[in-house]
Amino acid sequence: MKKEKHFYPDYLSEIIVAMLISIEILLILALLYYPSIGRQIDFTKQFQPRPEWYFLWLFEMIGYFPGKSAFIGIVVIPAVCVLLFLLIPYIDRGENGRLKAVVVGIFLLLTFIVLTLRSVL
């Protein structure tokens, strides 16, 4: 006749042991195979600060709005893009709403892709 298992203490003890073994394995692997930190630096080249790939479009906007108009390119236009992105569910309502939402979404995506590629090239 088998004894019925209850969550406490039977399953709970099994879960705790499995967690401790998993953490132990993770710690051992993290200590044995640690990653190098940061990028390799070439000291023969001049330093050119570049953002990560997901901010390259914003970095490109700085070139289009230099000087005092940089606020427009760095704050206002991205804020309008985020606002458009958040308003897509409301744009989708009404007659031809789906078409308008798709146009807005494609416009935002293409803007992001084009500005990112122009910054890389």
N, C-alpha and C positions, 0 to 999 in steps of 0.2 A: 504494500500500500504506500503510494507516494504522498509525501507531505506537500501541502499547498504552499506555494511561495508567495510572500507578501512583498510589497514595495520596500517597506522598512522592516528589517535590516538586510534582507536578501538581495534585492535588486540594487539598492542604494550602495551597498558595499561593492558590488560588481562594477557599477558605474564609476565609483571613486577610484578603484584600482585601474580601470581602463583609462581614465583621465590622467592619473599619475604616470602610467606607462607612456602615454602619448606625449605628455609634457617632457618626460625624460628623454624620449627619442628625439623630439624637436630640439631640445637644448643641446644634445650631443651633436646633431647634424648642424646646428647653427654655429657651434664652436669649432667643428672640424672644417666646414666649408663656408667661411665667412666671405661676404662679397667685398670687392674693393669699393671704397667710398669716393664718389664723385667721378669726374671725367679725367682722363690723362691730360696733362698740361704740356704743351710744346712751348718751351721758353724762347725758341728762336723766332716765333711769330709775334706780331703785335696783338695785344689783347683786344678782342672784340666781343663785348657782352651781347649775348643772344638769349632770348627767352626760350622756354620749352616750346614744343611744337604746337600746343594748344593755345598759346598766346601769340603766335606769330602773326595772326591776322590783326591783332591789336597793335603789335609792333609796326606793322606796315601802315596802319592808320596814322602813326606819328609822322611818317613821311609826307602824307597828304595834307596834314594840318600842322605846319611848323609854327613855332613861336607862341604868341598869345592865343591863337585859335586852336591850340592843342587840346584845350578843355572840350571843345566841340567834338573832336575826333576820338578822344579817349574816354569821355564820360557820357556825353549826350547821345551820340550815335549808338554806342553799345547799349545804353539804357533803353533807347527806342527799339532796338532789336530784341532785347529781352522782353519788353512790354508787348511787342508784336507776337513773340513766341508764347507768352502767357495768355494772350487774347485769342489765340487760334480756336479754342472751343466756342467762343462767342461769335467769332467770324463765321464759323461753320453753320450757324443757324440761318434760317430764312431761305429765300429763293436763290439758287445757285451758290449756296453757302459752301458746299463741299469744294467747288471749283475755286472759290476765293481763298479758302483755307489751304488748298494744295498750292496755289500760286504763291501765297505768302510763305509757306514752308519751303518751296523750291527756291524762292528768292533768298531767304535767309541761308539755306544750305549752300547755294552757289556763291553767295557773297563770302561766306566763311572759306570755302574751298579756293576761290579765286585769290582772295587776299593772302591766304596761307601760301599758296603756290608762288605768288608774286614775291613774297618775302624770302622764299627759299631760293628762287632763281635770280 
